[in-house]
Amino acid sequence: MLSVEERAPASILDQDLQKFCMQQAVLEHYPLATAEYEFINRDPSTLFNRASFEWLQGQIAKLGDIRVTVEELEYLRTACPYLSAKYLAFLSGFCFNPAVEVCCSLDEGAGTLNLRVRGAWVQVILYEVPLLALVAEAHYRLVETDWCHEGQRENTAAKGARLTQAGCRFAEFGTRRRRDFKTQDIVVSELARFKPSSNHVGGMTGTSNVYLARKYGVSPVGTVGHEWVMGVAAIEDTYEHANRLALQKWHQTFRGCLGIALTDTLSTKAFFADFDHAMVVKYAGVRHDSGDPLAFAQAVSEHYAKLGIDSSTKTIVFSDSLTPDTAVNIKQHCDQSGIGCMFGIGTNFTNDYRRASNAASASSALNIVIKLLKCNNRPCVKLSDDKTKYTGDPDEVHRAQLLLCQLQLF
């Protein structure tokens, strides 16, 4: 039996900030849209057993008991002033209630896991993060059990010190990638000691997990997810200008707050075509989530220069499979290029483990995602700058690529 400290809190705030923000944008712009999400396991060798499947079913059912409290609403009102009164009123009545299909194909006691979520987009948008966290916990609790929390606090402290001393400003982005809640709690409690100060330019700027931000007195932080652009593209039936529409609608909702634009939903080339001068001045920077980070930094600097924008006034948030060492390397490159940078680190903070039976062997992190499959019954696709991250119906992915190629946007 887990202690209270080890269990995930029955709190709606145990969620990434960007999901609340996207929920507000959906409420404002597409309140009647429907959506369907699909679980994707990028490593077919990762299997689940009957016990983990049944535990997961039980935990998903318990999500329906979660409601936001008066105290939590007040925290959101003060810590996140860009969340509107209309949205917070909506959240006050929110509950997890759409149908979640959980299927497991077992062969001799082990098999694959399938998850689908369908419903109103404004409702089902909050399912992704808790479901991914629960899937990972089911696996590490009942399938891959050769690990323990010993050494995690020291490991995290060493990473925080390394990043801070190198002048890196970083945030913890690990909710959907965590091994379990206790791991993330340890990580945030340690990293909270590395807030930027007069002695260090670098330091922790916050965490994407709103519950832990509140618990440890750090800022809840986030940008925007691929699903926002994917959903806009499907609903508005456009790939060539989906980025522009998504950026415009996001700015209409948040008026310059949360001003980091995500670049790689439909290829960075298509993004830059829509990220013109009028749009650039509205956004504080961009986020990199796939492809070569150094080449990306160079491309961003050149794009700003072409538009007459001083790149030193802008920021790139890097968030693609980072470690402290890769972040430090990117920081040195950005310093030389004269563009600001920050780092969002997920898996390396909340799922970096060794086997308990053999410390020389890694206990690998899962490679799982939940992606938007349809909006208003139209297929949604993601054309990342890394082909292994493409998602969506293969025929629709091909159609989107062909269209963007014809327009020289891919």
Secondary structure, DSSP 8 states (H G I E B T S, - for coil): ---TTTS--S-TTSSBHHHHHHHHHHHHH-TT-EEEEEEEES-TT--EEHHHHHHHHHHHHHGGG----HHHHHHHHHH-TTS-HHHHHHHHT----S-EEEEEEEETTEEEEEEEEEEEHHHHTTSHHHHHHHHHHHHHHHT-----STTHHHHHHHHHHHHHHTT-EEEE--GGG-S-HHHHHHHHHHHGGG--BTTBS-EEEEESBHHHHHHHT--B-----HHHHHHHHHHHT-STTHHHHHHHHHHHHHTTTT-EEE--SB-HHHHHHH--HHHHTT-SEEEE-SS-HHHHHHHHHHHHHHTT--GGG-EEEE-SS--HHHHHHHHHHHHHHT-EEEEEE-HHHHS-EEETTEEEEEE----EEEEEEEETTEE--BB-SSGGG-BS-HHHHHHHHHHHHHTT--
